[in-house]
């Protein structure tokens, strides 16, 4: 008999999208045409000049076939620094303040392992991107959940964090534009975060992969734009959403040099870094024409508008997200008692429409679902029609049950 996995791993539930994939497989076996609005998986290919850069690197540079260096190639680090300067007005040292990652998810998890242990405390928002919560748990650290509520526009109220938790915490994590809620934050918010982190000696970690997917004229800031922020924290970014490079697995961390040195040290023990040919392609993305990024943001905004309009017509009013690939919506009232996963599972098995249950984004995500803008407008409208049919069928079933109950009572 083989030994069990670690107690820490056993405490974690199955990853949300693994569970959803199992239900999707069941729906497919039933012959349903599945419309997947669950995972934030861009449905367009990367720009042609990015693909060309990768192919050219593989064909013409023999060094790309060898192990990469965890620190990454200088050309990519310089591209990141140049992009940050153009986009945010933030000056970075490409040798000390930029670190390539195998996707920002990997980097975030490894940073938490580099800084947290069983006797430490992390301030983690809830709901949140699952790796923020799960990676912190895997370190063995204690978590203080910071609620993101609709009433506070899904921003954390730092004044409500108990002083005892603030004094003990080593890490404060934020993510704006936010996954899963789509909420945005302005520079005054980041100024408050910096003040809080300085006062309590906390490492500020900002996850910022959706900065370019914003709507209605909004431009997302960087935490590092706040004067002095680079002395107190780091920011994570990715090519996944801006350039539709989800499968390429390339991101980067920027900010405090000492913090990045510790992340670099940790990564050196567990990986060889991002493949050089992918870094070459990412450098081409950051330094090349940015019209693709604008086009994708406009496309997601159009899909958001279609989704909000068609879902309301189907009987499920949902809010209009100001950014990201997501709409964060309350589970329809009749289904809330059974929970977000039960609602998502029933919708998928009956109508073939996938939405992500809010419970997968932390304890305070229950009662909500995340809907991703990753299908064409016509498919979103089809999903709305199916959802309307689903809601009507469930309402009819409940009506019949109530009628039978009344007759039985007589």
N, C-alpha and C positions, 0 to 999 in steps of 0.2 A: 504494500500500500504506500502511495506517495504522501509526503507531508502536505499539510494545508498551507495556503498562502499566508502572508503576514496578517496579524490582527488589524493593522492599519488599513490594508487593502480590503480586507473583508468587511470593514465598516462602510465602505463606499457602495452605493447602489450601482447597478449596471448603467453604463453611460447612456444618456437619454436617446441618442440617435441609433445606438445599437438596438435598443428595445423597439424604437420606431421602425427600424429596418425589418425586424422580425414580423411586425404587424403588416408592413408593406408587402412582404413576401406572401403572407397569408392572403392579402387582398388580391395580389396578382394571380395566385392559384385559383381564386374564385372567378377570374376573368375580368376583373375591373380594370379600366383604364385609369391609372393612378396619376393624379395631378399633385406634384410634390411642392408644397409651400412650407416645408418644414425646415430644412437646413439652408443656411445662408451660403449657398453654393452657386457662384456666378455662372450663368448659362451661355455666356459669350466667350469666344477664344481671346487670348491675349493679342495685342496689336501686332501686325505683321512685322514691323521693324524689330520688335522684341524677339519674336521667333527667329528671324533672320540672324540676329546677333548670337543667339544660342547655337544655331546650326553652324555658323561661321567659326565660333569658338571651338566647337567639338571637332570640326574638320581640319582647322588650320593651326591649332595650338595644342601640341602634344602634352603639355603640362596639365591640361584640364582632365586628363585621364588618370592622373595620379592623386594621391590623398591631398585634400585641401588643408589649409591651415585654419585652425579655429578662429584666428583673428581676422581672417578674410583677406581678399586682395585689396590693395590700396586703391585701385581704380573704382571699386564699388564704394569704399568708405568715403572717397572724395566726392562721388556722385551723391551720396546721402547728405554730406555736409553742404554741398552746393544747393541741393534741393531744399534743405531746411532754411538756408539763407534766403533763397528766392521766395519761398512760400510763407515763411513765418518771420523772417528778419532775425533769425537766431544763428549766431556764429558758433561753429563747432570745430574742434580740432579732430581731423579724421583719424589721427593715430591714437588718441586717448579717449575721445568722447563719442566714438561710433563703434558699434560691434555688430557684425552680420549675424543673423540667426536662421535656423532651419524653420522658419515661420515664427511669428511672434508668440504663438501658443507655447512652443517649446521654450522660448526664452523666458517667458513669464514664469513657467513652472520651475525652471532651473534657478531663476533669481530667488524665488521663495525658498528653495532648498538651500541656497547659499546663505540665506539670512535667518531662517527660522529653524527652531528645534523644539523638542517637547516642553521646555520650560518657557517658551516665548508666546507672545500674543500678537495676532494680526487683526487689523480692522478691515473687514471685508463687506462690501455692499451686498444687499439682497433685495431684489433679485440681481443676478450677475451672470456674466459669461461663465459657464461651468468650470473652466480651469482655474478661475480666480478662487473659487470655493474649494474645489476638489484637491488642487495641488497644495493649498495651505493645509488641508486636512492630512494629506499624505506625509507632510513634514513632521506630523505629530504635534504641531503647535495648537494652541487654543485659539478659537475664533470668537471675536465679538462682531456680531452682525449689525451693520448700519443700515436701517431701513430706507428704501427708496419708495416713497409714496406718491400716489397721484396728486394728493393735496399739495405736496411740495415740489411738483413738476419733476418728480423722480430724481431730485437732487438730495444728497445726504445733509441732514441738519447736524453739523459738527458740534453745535452747542449742546446737543442732547447726549453726546457720548460721555459717559461717566468719567470724572477726573481720574479715578483709579485705573480705568481701562486705558485712558489716554497716556498716563504716565508709564504704564507697563508695555504698551504697544511698541513694536519695532517697525511695522509696516502699515501704511495707509494706502489702500488701492482705490483708484477711481478710473472711470472709463466713459469719456464723452467725445463725440456722440456715442450714446450708450447702446450696448447690446445687453438685454433684449428690448428695452423700452423705446429706443429711438430718441430719447431725450437729448437735449443739447445744453452746454454750459458756456458761460462767457468768462472773460478774463477776471472780473471781480470775484467770481467763484473760485478760480484758481489762486487768486491772491489770498482768499480766506484759507484755502488748503495749505498754502505755503506758511502762513502765519501759524496755523495749528501745528503743522509738522515741526517748524522751528521751535515753538514754545515747548513741545513735548519730546524733542529729540528723536523724531520719527523719520524714516525713509519714505518719501512720497513716490509712489509708483503710478504713472498714468498710462493707460492702455488707449492708444489713439489711432487704430487702423481705419476708422471711418471718416477721417477728417475731410476727405474729398467727396464723400457721398452725402451732400447736404442739399436742401431744397429751398425754393422760394427766396433765393437771394442770400441765404444765411451762409457765412464763411466761418468754419470752425477754427478756434485758436489752438495753439499749443501751450501746454503748461509751462514750457521753457521760455515763453515770451515774458513771463513775469520776472521782473528784475531780481536776480539772486536765486532763482529757482534751480539753476544748475548746481548750486552748492548743496541742495537738499534732496534732489531726486533724479529720476530717470523717466524716460518716455519710450514706449514701445510702438512700433509702426510696422506696416506690412505692405507688400505689393499685391496681396490677395484680392482686395476689393477694388482698389483704384484701377488696376490694370488687368483684372480678371485672371490672376495667376494663382488660383487656389491650389491647383495640383503641383505647382512648381516648388512650394514650400520655401519661401524666402521672405525674411523680414529683417528688422534691425532694431537695436536698442541704442538710444542716444542719451547724453546727459552726464551726470557726475562721473568723473574719471575713476575715482576710487571704487565706486559701486560697480562700474563696468569691469574693472580689473578683477573684482571678486567673481563676477558672473563668468568672465573669460576663464578664470582659474577653474571654476566648477565644470564648465563645459569641456575644458581640456581633458578632464578625467572620464567623460562619458560620450563624447562625440568628436569627430574630425572636422566639424564645421560644414558650411554650405558648399556644395560642389562649385568649382570655379566657373564652369560654363553657365551655371544659373546666376551666379553673381554678375558675370559679364552681361547677361540678358537684363538683369535688374538694373544695372548701371545704364543700359541703353534706354530702359523705361523712364528712369528718373531724369536723364539728361536730354532725352529726345522730345519731340513734339508732345504737348499735353492735351491736344484736342480730343483724344480718345477718352480721357478722364472726364472732360466736360460732357461729351456725348453720353457716357454711361450714367452720369449723375442725372442728366435730363431724361434718359430712358427710365431710370428707377422712379423719378418723380412722376412721369406719365403713368407708370404702372400703379404707383400709390394712388393717384387720382382715380384710376379705373377701379381699383380694389375698393376704395372707400365708397364710391358711388354705387357700384354693383352689389356690394355686401349690404348696404343700407336698403337697397331695393328688394333684397332677398329676405329682409327682416332681421338683420344683424348689424346694427349701427356700430361702426368701429372708428376710433380717432384717426386723425390725419397726422402721420408721423413727420417731424421736421427734418429727419436725417436718417441715415443708415439704409439697410436693405429690408427693414422690418416695420411691421405694424404690431403694436402691443395692445391686445384687446381682451376685455373681460369675457370669461366663459358665459354664454347665454344663461340667463337666470334659472331656467328649469333644470340645468345640468350641474349647477355649482355644488350641490350637496355631494354628488358622486366624485367630484374632483376633475382636474384638468386632463389627467391622462385617460380617464374613462371616457370623457367627452371626445378627445382626439381619437381614441381607439374606435369608438362607435361610428364616428364620422368617416373614418378611413375604411372600415369594414363594410359599411353600408353604401357609401358614395364614392370611395376612392380618392378622397381629398385629404392631404396630409397637412396638419398644422402641428407646431411644437408645443407640448404641454408646459405650462409655466412652472410646474413643480420641478422640472429638470433644470431650472435656473436658480435653485436654492429654495429654502423653506418659504420665503416670503413671495415667491412667484406663484404659489398656488392660487387658483381662482382666475388665472389669466392664461392666454395662449399667445405665442409669437407666430406671426404670419410673414413669410419671406416673399420678397418681390422678385422671384427667380423664374417666373414663367411669363411667356408672352401675354399681351393684354387679352387676346381672345381666350386663352386658357384660363386666365383669372376670371373672366366673365362666365366661362363654363363652370368653374369652381363655385362661383356665387350662385348660379342656378341650382347646382347640386346641393349646396348648403341650404338654400331656400326649401328645396324638396325634403331634405333631411329634417329641418325644423318643423315643417308642416306635418310630416309623418309622425314625428314624436309628439307633437301637440295633439294630433288626432288620437294617438294611442293613449295619451294621458286622459283625454276627454272620454274615451271609451271606458277606461278603467274606473274613472270617477262615476260614470253612469251605472256601471255594473255594481259598484260599491253601494250606490244609492238604492238600486233596486233590491239588492240583497238585504239592505237595512229594513226595507218594507216587508 
